[in-house]
Amino acid sequence: MTDLLSLRYPIVQGPFGGGPSTAALVSTVSNAGGLGSFGAQSLAPEAILPLVEEIRELTPHSFAINLWVSTHDVAEAEMTRERFDAAIQRLRPAYEASGVEPPPYPERFSATFEEQAEALIEASPPAFSFVYGIPSEGILRACRERGIVSIGAAATPAEALALDEAGVDAIVASGAEAGGHRVAFLDEAGRSLVGTIALVPTIVDRVRAPVIAAGGIADARGVVAALALGAEGAQLGTAFLATEESGAPPEQKELLLDGTAHRTELTRALTGRLARGIPNELLELANGADAIEPFPYQSYLLRPILQAARDQGRTDLAKLWCGQAAALLRHRRAADLVEALAAGVDELLGRAATTA
Ligand SMILES: Cc1cc2nc3c(=O)[nH]c(=O)nc-3n(C[C@H](O)[C@H](O)[C@H](O)COP(=O)(O)O)c2cc1C
């Protein structure tokens, strides 16, 4: 994997869709010897080329742009104005709690993957990582032709096999401990919850592509464990989310770093798709709304509440994605985290060799 992407360390900063990704975080990680990734899932296609250009100015090294292959759980035509208004009525207590107006019925809820992928191929970043499915043969071929390294994500061994058969260059094995969305695409996310320690070697035994372990890794011990399981790299999300270079609000970073983020829950209530985060008032209000709209509509419906929480520095009505290893977080600077991981891995492997 390090050869494939010319990396000094087999460490990937996981992408963050929907806001917390920054060009500063991506380039800091890539300049420190890892692979920075930008979550572009919520970006308009026309924003992708300027983003790639911006990151290229900040680092000469490899980085990845990440998209979601499936962008709509039901077609936009099914989200009629009547259905939209009914959803707003159900979420009324949540809007009132944060003092915001519900969002307007939009012309479009979200761009499609195909539109975004076309823009991404045009921009040709060094790597393209994706979740929630497998891009078409045409898109993967265009990546190969342009030298864009493709990185797919699997929540189950069956998904890893499908990605391998499609010929992707690397596979992220995403264990159920991970923060953010559960990226299963062949079966329901709730039935695809395999822990990292079981998932990684099961996938390694079955695929040709190099495997990157993700989920619950937050320090050098986790990276060594991933390597011992046969992975060629480790992807960390929550640990990078807490660094000053990430775009997460400061109060969310403090929450992650204060050692209290021990309890996380899986919920569909905040976006319509299953994701892991810290339970709070918003989750209770959204859970209490007795019907959850599919992705991306639930996400769109909650957007003004999340914006207000951000503006007001509140964590009770914010979306607090977080993995299970948050209590291990120590580093506030992304470069320090990469260095600590690299030095810690050397030390642990050296100690193991001495013992042996
Ligand atoms: C706030 C947040 C947003 C995320 N968004 C994405 C995304 O858009 N695409 C993706 O592939 N992974 C996404 N992830 C997953 C991370 O990239 C990474 O795989 C995961 O956080 C690893 O598990 P960990 O949190 O235990 O370190 C997100 C994670 C978090 C915490």
The ligand as a Gaussian input file, in Angstrom:
#p B3LYP/6-31G(d) Opt

LIG

0 1
 C      -17.358000      12.753000      11.373000
 C      -17.038000      11.576000      10.505000
 C      -17.382000      11.621000       9.149000
 C      -17.028000      10.556000       8.310000
 N      -17.344000      10.631000       6.970000
 C      -16.898000       9.665000       6.114000
 C      -17.106000       9.778000       4.707000
 O      -17.733000      10.707000       4.201000
 N      -16.594000       8.802000       3.922000
 C      -15.883000       7.726000       4.425000
 O      -15.402000       6.893000       3.663000
 N      -15.705000       7.587000       5.762000
 C      -16.182000       8.535000       6.615000
 N      -15.968000       8.399000       7.964000
 C      -15.215000       7.236000       8.467000
 C      -13.738000       7.572000       8.658000
 O      -13.154000       7.991000       7.469000
 C      -12.951000       6.366000       9.212000
 O      -13.018000       5.262000       8.345000
 C      -13.481000       5.937000      10.567000
 O      -13.689000       7.069000      11.377000
 C      -12.473000       4.994000      11.232000
 O      -12.903000       4.591000      12.503000
 P      -12.514000       5.394000      13.858000
 O      -13.456000       6.528000      13.948000
 O      -12.758000       4.385000      14.940000
 O      -11.088000       5.823000      13.749000
 C      -16.347000       9.428000       8.832000
 C      -16.042000       9.375000      10.205000
 C      -16.369000      10.421000      11.041000
 C      -15.983000      10.334000      12.497000

